Amino acid sequence: MKRHDWLALGLCAFFAVLASLWISKPGIHADEASLATAIWNPEHSPLAAWFFDKRISLMQLSYLGSLKAWLYTPIFALLSPSAAVLRIPMILAGALTLWVIYLLLRDAVSPRAGLLALTLLAADPSYLWTTRCDWGPVALQHLLTTAGALAFYRRRHTLGAFLFGLALWDKAVFIWTLAALALSVVLLYRKQLIARLRPAALILVTAAFLLGAYPLLRYNVTFRGSTASDTVHLAAESIPEKAGLLASTLNGGRLFGYLVRDRDAGPKSTYAWLLLVACAVAWPLWRRHSYHRAAWFFLLLSTFTWLFMAVTKGGAESVHHLVLLWPWPHCFMAVALAALPKRAGLIPAAAVGLLSLAVTANYYNKLRTHGADVPWSEAIYPLHEEIQRRNPAVLYVTDWGILQPLTLLSAGRLPIQQSFAQIEPDPDGLYVAHTDPHQEFPDANGKLEVPGFRRQLLQTISDPQGEPIYELFRYLPAQLTEGLP
């Protein structure tokens, strides 16, 4: 390998180390742990299959496949579930994605462009935290998308199509990126596309794509296209607001007040949004360069992907949607900066990279000092330990965000039941709820008072900062508690 390849590997390793610090912080999000149900309770999956007398989940939701659960099944067979075991594989996937990005830009543009992209991404707060905690989930989306693009660039079309099919199965919103990729290629490379189009190759590519996406396709055949009917609703009225959300996500500050409690000052912006605008405005500087078509491709790909998600109701409103744009805006910036003379592009890229490191450090500092609010609370760990100590015959969870992390941490061994809609008092059962200030469902605790029964509070579970987050209680018949305080 050459020197620039070693530098790229160093940046990938830097990302992996940076993303692995204090690995149990924040607590485990319900969506991050959603694979637990697919692994240990596949009968609750909307679509499953039998394999050697074992039921295997194929889909977790109408738009979310079980690919991640498949990957983690052998991992959890060897290692006890924990935050580290859950997160480190996705961090490694994120580091591998960076390496794939470098290879794509190195081969398609130049090694300098690849290194500039990694400089922008290695400490990027939005990329780092959504990969580390992967509550979207997004980590496999990034890896499959970039690996598929690299395979297509290297003319390994069948492999690329299969990876794209897997990406669609993993999460159906990949259709945003897939449509944007197709449109960008047609606009910029249609002559080359037509010249290389062969019917036999097209059939093979189509078959590979359908194979990768087979579980999603089977689901929609079984349930008559419910993925589209459940998720595809157009709404373009809030596009200006969504553009502002994109800017704050690019700047890395969108997760303050959500992933961490935002109580103190500190670096909260990488100013990557300004760099993106500057690179687009600097079109006269790179439009005559040999890199110009690659720059246009990544700019169009970023724009089309965002527009497709922005006109979808509920799309482009949260970080785990917007980060699906990554790494294409950064690839555009890297190509545009690489076109500047005398390595001048390194200065703004390094500035954004250093600011990214400062913002990421600020996230870590806030996690250690102020912690995270629900649904990220670290109180999930002592809650799990206390429930295991009490060893209940049945555990009822009364609010969202509790079931999946407990299922994961217990490796599916806790006898958990949902009790969201209506409480059925069970004198032999143990109940867990959020404290009133931290309810996830509106008025989730309002249904806890049941005529003829009295709640007996057993313990309040607090986070490391002393904030009460969970309550453990049981129900006793009212006549047995008369006269008790």
C-alpha positions in Angstrom: 0.0 0.0 0.0 1.0 3.6 -0.6 1.4 6.4 1.9 -2.0 7.9 1.3 -3.6 4.4 1.8 -1.9 4.2 5.2 -3.1 7.7 6.1 -6.7 6.7 5.2 -6.4 3.6 7.3 -5.2 5.8 10.2 -8.3 8.0 9.9 -10.6 5.0 9.8 -8.9 3.7 13.0 -9.1 7.1 14.6 -12.9 7.1 14.0 -13.2 3.6 15.5 -11.3 4.6 18.7 -13.1 8.0 19.0 -16.5 6.3 18.6 -15.6 3.6 21.2 -14.9 5.9 24.2 -17.1 5.4 27.3 -19.1 2.8 25.2 -22.0 2.4 27.6 -22.9 6.1 27.4 -25.6 7.0 26.7 -28.1 4.3 27.7 -29.5 1.9 25.1 -32.3 3.3 23.0 -35.3 1.2 22.2 -34.8 1.4 18.5 -31.1 0.6 18.9 -32.2 -2.6 20.7 -35.1 -3.5 18.4 -33.2 -6.4 17.0 -33.6 -8.2 20.3 -37.2 -9.0 19.6 -36.3 -10.3 16.2 -33.6 -12.6 17.7 -35.3 -13.9 20.9 -39.0 -13.4 20.1 -39.3 -14.0 16.3 -42.9 -15.0 16.7 -43.7 -11.3 17.2 -42.2 -10.4 13.8 -44.7 -9.5 11.0 -42.9 -12.0 8.7 -40.8 -15.0 9.6 -39.6 -18.2 8.1 -38.8 -21.7 9.4 -35.2 -22.9 9.1 -34.4 -26.4 10.5 -37.3 -26.2 12.9 -36.2 -22.8 14.1 -38.3 -19.7 13.5 -36.3 -16.8 11.9 -37.5 -13.2 11.6 -37.4 -11.7 8.1 -39.0 -8.4 8.8 -39.3 -6.3 12.0 -41.6 -3.7 10.6 -43.2 -3.1 7.3 -40.2 -1.0 6.3 -37.5 -2.5 8.5 -35.8 -5.8 7.7 -34.1 -8.2 10.1 -30.7 -8.2 8.4 -29.0 -6.6 11.5 -30.7 -9.3 13.7 -29.2 -12.0 11.4 -25.7 -10.5 11.9 -26.0 -10.3 15.6 -27.4 -13.8 16.3 -24.0 -15.5 16.2 -22.4 -12.6 18.1 -24.9 -12.9 21.0 -24.5 -16.7 20.8 -20.8 -16.1 21.8 -21.0 -13.0 23.9 -23.4 -11.8 26.6 -25.4 -8.8 25.4 -24.1 -5.4 26.6 -23.7 -1.9 25.3 -20.2 -2.7 24.1 -21.2 -5.9 22.3 -24.2 -4.1 20.7 -22.2 -1.0 19.6 -18.7 -2.1 18.7 -19.8 -4.1 15.6 -21.6 -1.0 14.2 -18.6 1.2 15.0 -16.5 -1.2 13.0 -19.0 -1.1 10.2 -18.7 2.7 10.3 -15.0 2.5 10.1 -15.2 0.1 7.1 -17.7 2.5 5.5 -15.0 5.2 5.7 -12.5 2.9 4.1 -15.0 2.1 1.2 -15.6 5.9 0.7 -11.8 6.4 0.5 -11.5 3.6 -2.1 -14.3 5.0 -4.1 -12.9 8.5 -4.2 -9.4 7.3 -4.7 -10.3 5.3 -7.7 -12.9 7.6 -9.2 -11.2 11.0 -8.4 -7.9 11.0 -6.6 -6.3 9.9 -3.3 -6.4 13.5 -2.2 -10.2 13.6 -2.5 -10.5 10.4 -0.6 -8.3 11.8 2.3 -10.3 15.0 2.3 -13.6 13.1 2.6 -12.2 11.1 5.6 -10.9 14.3 7.2 -14.5 15.7 7.1 -16.1 12.5 8.3 -13.7 10.8 10.8 -14.9 13.0 13.7 -18.2 14.2 12.3 -20.6 14.2 15.3 -23.7 13.3 13.3 -22.0 10.4 11.6 -20.2 9.2 14.7 -23.2 9.2 17.1 -25.7 7.7 14.7 -23.2 5.0 13.9 -22.2 4.3 17.5 -25.8 4.2 18.8 -27.4 3.2 15.5 -31.0 3.9 16.6 -32.1 4.6 13.0 -30.7 2.2 12.2 -28.2 3.6 9.7 -24.8 1.9 10.0 -25.6 -1.0 7.7 -27.3 1.4 5.3 -24.1 3.5 4.9 -21.9 0.4 4.5 -24.2 -1.4 1.9 -24.8 1.8 -0.1 -21.2 2.9 -0.4 -20.0 -0.7 -1.0 -22.6 -1.1 -3.7 -21.6 2.2 -5.3 -17.9 1.0 -5.3 -18.8 -2.3 -6.8 -20.7 -0.6 -9.6 -17.8 1.7 -10.2 -15.5 -1.3 -10.5 -18.0 -2.9 -12.9 -18.9 -5.6 -10.5 -22.5 -4.9 -11.3 -24.0 -8.1 -9.9 -22.4 -7.7 -6.5 -23.4 -4.0 -6.5 -27.0 -4.9 -7.3 -27.1 -7.5 -4.6 -25.7 -5.1 -2.0 -28.4 -2.5 -3.0 -31.0 -5.2 -2.6 -29.8 -5.9 0.9 -29.9 -2.2 1.7 -33.5 -2.1 0.6 -34.4 -5.1 2.7 -32.5 -3.6 5.7 -34.5 -0.4 5.5 -37.1 0.4 2.8 -36.2 4.1 2.8 -33.1 3.2 0.8 -35.4 3.8 -2.1 -34.7 7.5 -1.6 -31.0 7.0 -2.2 -31.6 4.4 -4.9 -33.8 6.7 -6.9 -31.4 9.5 -6.5 -28.5 7.3 -7.7 -30.4 6.3 -10.8 -31.4 9.8 -11.6 -27.9 11.2 -11.2 -26.4 8.5 -13.3 -28.9 9.0 -16.1 -28.3 12.8 -16.1 -24.5 12.6 -16.1 -23.5 9.2 -17.6 -26.4 8.1 -19.8 -24.2 7.7 -22.9 -21.8 5.4 -21.1 -24.8 3.6 -19.6 -26.4 3.0 -22.9 -23.1 1.9 -24.5 -22.6 -0.8 -21.8 -26.1 -2.0 -21.5 -26.5 -5.6 -22.3 -29.8 -7.6 -21.9 -28.1 -10.6 -20.4 -26.2 -8.4 -17.9 -29.4 -6.5 -17.1 -31.2 -9.7 -16.3 -28.4 -10.9 -14.0 -28.2 -7.5 -12.2 -32.0 -7.5 -11.7 -32.0 -11.0 -10.3 -29.2 -10.1 -7.9 -31.1 -7.1 -6.7 -34.3 -9.1 -6.2 -32.4 -11.7 -4.3 -31.0 -9.2 -1.9 -34.4 -7.6 -1.4 -36.3 -10.9 -1.3 -37.7 -10.7 2.3 -39.1 -7.2 1.7 -40.6 -8.3 -1.6 -42.1 -11.4 0.0 -43.6 -9.3 2.8 -45.3 -7.0 0.3 -46.7 -9.9 -1.7 -48.0 -11.4 1.5 -49.4 -8.1 2.8 -50.4 -6.5 -0.5 -47.9 -3.7 -0.7 -48.3 -2.5 2.9 -44.7 -1.0 3.0 -45.8 1.7 0.5 -49.2 2.2 2.0 -47.8 2.5 5.5 -44.9 4.9 4.7 -45.3 6.7 1.3 -47.3 9.9 2.0 -46.3 13.0 0.3 -46.1 16.4 2.0 -44.1 19.3 0.7 -45.3 22.1 2.8 -42.5 22.0 5.4 -39.5 21.9 3.1 -38.0 25.2 4.4 -38.0 23.9 7.9 -36.5 20.7 6.8 -33.7 22.6 5.1 -32.9 24.2 8.5 -32.8 20.7 10.1 -30.4 19.6 7.4 -28.1 22.5 8.2 -28.0 21.8 11.9 -27.4 18.1 11.3 -24.5 18.9 8.9 -23.1 21.2 11.6 -23.3 18.3 14.1 -25.4 20.1 16.8 -28.8 18.5 16.2 -28.4 15.9 19.0 -27.8 18.4 21.8 -30.9 18.3 24.0 -31.9 14.9 22.7 -28.9 12.5 22.9 -27.5 14.5 25.8 -28.9 17.0 28.3 -28.1 20.4 26.9 -27.3 22.5 30.0 -23.9 24.1 29.4 -22.2 26.0 26.6 -19.5 24.6 24.5 -18.7 23.9 20.8 -21.9 23.0 19.0 -21.2 23.6 15.3 -18.7 22.3 12.8 -19.8 24.9 10.2 -19.8 22.1 7.6 -23.0 23.6 6.2 -21.1 26.8 5.4 -18.4 24.8 3.7 -20.9 22.9 1.6 -22.5 26.2 0.4 -19.0 27.6 -0.3 -18.1 24.6 -2.4 -21.3 24.9 -4.4 -20.8 28.7 -4.9 -17.2 28.0 -5.9 -18.5 26.2 -9.0 -16.4 28.4 -11.4 -13.2 27.2 -9.7 -13.9 23.5 -10.2 -16.2 23.3 -13.3 -13.4 23.2 -15.8 -11.4 20.7 -13.7 -11.1 17.0 -14.7 -13.0 16.3 -11.4 -16.0 18.4 -12.3 -18.3 15.5 -13.4 -17.6 13.6 -10.1 -18.4 16.8 -8.2 -21.7 17.3 -10.1 -22.6 13.6 -9.5 -22.2 13.8 -5.7 -23.9 17.2 -5.5 -26.9 15.9 -7.6 -27.0 12.7 -5.6 -27.1 14.7 -2.3 -29.7 17.1 -3.6 -32.0 14.4 -5.1 -31.8 12.2 -2.0 -32.7 15.0 0.3 -35.6 16.2 -2.0 -37.0 12.6 -2.1 -37.0 12.4 1.7 -38.1 16.0 2.2 -41.3 15.5 0.2 -42.2 12.4 2.2 -44.4 13.0 5.2 -42.2 12.5 8.3 -39.0 12.3 6.2 -36.0 14.6 6.7 -37.3 15.6 10.1 -34.9 13.6 12.3 -31.2 13.0 12.4 -31.5 9.3 11.6 -33.2 10.2 8.4 -31.0 13.1 7.4 -27.8 11.2 8.1 -28.8 8.8 5.3 -27.5 11.5 3.0 -24.0 10.8 4.4 -21.4 10.6 2.9 -22.5 12.2 -0.4 -22.4 15.9 0.7 -18.9 15.2 2.1 -17.8 13.5 -1.1 -18.9 16.5 -3.0 -17.0 18.9 -0.7 -14.0 16.6 -0.9 -14.0 16.6 -4.7 -14.5 20.3 -4.9 -11.7 21.0 -2.4 -9.4 18.6 -4.2 -9.8 20.6 -7.4 -8.3 23.7 -5.7 -4.6 24.4 -6.5 -1.7 23.7 -4.3 -3.6 21.6 -1.7 -5.5 24.7 -0.6 -8.6 22.6 0.0 -6.8 20.9 3.0 -7.2 24.1 5.1 -11.0 24.3 5.2 -11.3 20.5 5.5 -8.9 20.4 8.4 -10.7 23.3 10.1 -14.1 21.5 9.8 -12.4 18.3 11.0 -10.9 20.0 14.1 -14.3 21.7 14.9 -15.9 18.2 14.5 -13.5 16.9 17.1 -14.3 19.7 19.5 -18.1 19.2 19.1 -17.8 15.4 19.6 -15.7 16.1 22.7 -18.5 18.4 23.9 -21.0 15.6 23.5 -18.8 13.2 25.5 -18.3 15.9 28.2 -22.0 16.5 28.6 -22.7 12.7 28.7 -20.3 12.4 31.6 -21.4 15.5 33.5 -25.1 15.8 32.7 -26.1 12.4 31.2 -28.9 11.7 28.7 -32.6 12.0 29.0 -35.2 9.4 28.2 -35.0 7.5 25.8 -31.2 7.4 26.3 -31.1 7.2 30.1 -28.3 5.2 31.7 -30.8 4.3 34.4 -31.6 1.3 32.1 -28.6 -0.5 33.5 -29.5 -0.4 37.2 -33.1 -1.1 36.3 -32.1 -4.3 34.5 -29.9 -5.4 37.5 -32.7 -4.7 40.0 -35.3 -6.6 38.0 -32.9 -9.6 37.7 -32.4 -9.5 41.5 -36.1 -9.6 42.1 -36.6 -12.4 39.5 -40.3 -11.7 38.8 -42.7 -14.3 37.5 -43.9 -11.8 34.9 -42.7 -8.2 34.2 -45.1 -5.6 32.8 -43.8 -2.5 31.0 -46.3 0.3 30.9 -44.5 2.8 28.6 -42.5 2.9 25.4 -38.7 2.6 25.4 -38.3 0.0 28.2 -39.2 -3.4 26.6 -36.5 -3.6 23.9 -33.4 -2.6 26.0 -34.5 -5.0 28.8 -35.0 -7.8 26.3 -31.6 -7.3 24.9 -29.7 -6.9 28.2 -31.4 -10.1 29.5 -30.8 -12.0 26.3 -34.6 -12.5 26.0 -34.8 -14.4 29.4 -37.0 -11.9 31.2 -40.7 -12.8 31.1 -41.8 -9.4 29.7 -45.2 -8.3 28.6 -46.4 -5.0 27.2 -49.1 -3.2 29.1 -49.5 0.0 27.1 -53.2 0.3 26.4 -54.9 -0.9 29.6 -53.6 -2.2 32.9 -54.7 -5.6 34.0 -53.6 -5.8 37.7 -51.6 -8.9 38.4 -50.8 -9.3 42.1 -48.0 -11.7 41.1 -46.5 -9.4 38.5 -43.8 -6.7 38.7 -44.5 -3.4 36.9 -42.1 -0.8 35.5 -43.0 2.7 34.4 -41.3 6.0 33.7 -41.5 8.6 36.4 -44.1 11.3 35.6 -41.7 13.9 34.1 -40.2 11.3 31.7 -43.3 9.6 30.2 -42.9 8.7 26.5 -46.5 8.0 25.7 -48.8 11.0 26.5 -50.3 10.4 30.0 -48.8 6.9 30.1 -49.0 7.0 33.9 -52.6 8.2 33.9 -53.9 4.7 33.3 -51.9 3.2 36.2 -54.6 3.9 38.9 -57.0 1.0 38.8 -60.2 0.8 40.9 -60.0 -1.8 43.6 -56.2 -2.0 43.6 -53.5 0.1 45.1 -50.0 0.6 43.6 -47.2 -0.3 46.0 -44.0 1.5 45.0 -41.1 -0.8 45.5 -38.2 1.2 44.2 -37.3 4.3 42.2 -34.4 3.9 39.8 -32.3 7.0 39.1 -29.6 7.8 36.5 -26.0 8.5 37.5 -26.8 12.2 37.9 -29.5 11.3 40.5 -32.5 12.0 38.3 -35.4 9.6 39.0 -36.2 7.8 35.7 -38.1 4.5 36.4 -40.5 3.2 39.1 -40.9 -0.4 40.0 -44.2 -1.2 41.7 -46.8 -3.9 42.1 -50.6 -4.0 42.6 -52.3 -5.1 45.8 -56.0 -5.5 46.3 -57.3 -2.3 48.0 -59.0 -4.3 50.8 -55.7 -5.7 51.8 -54.1 -2.3 52.2 -56.7 -0.5 54.2 -55.1 1.5 57.0 -51.7 1.3 55.4 -50.0 4.7 54.6 
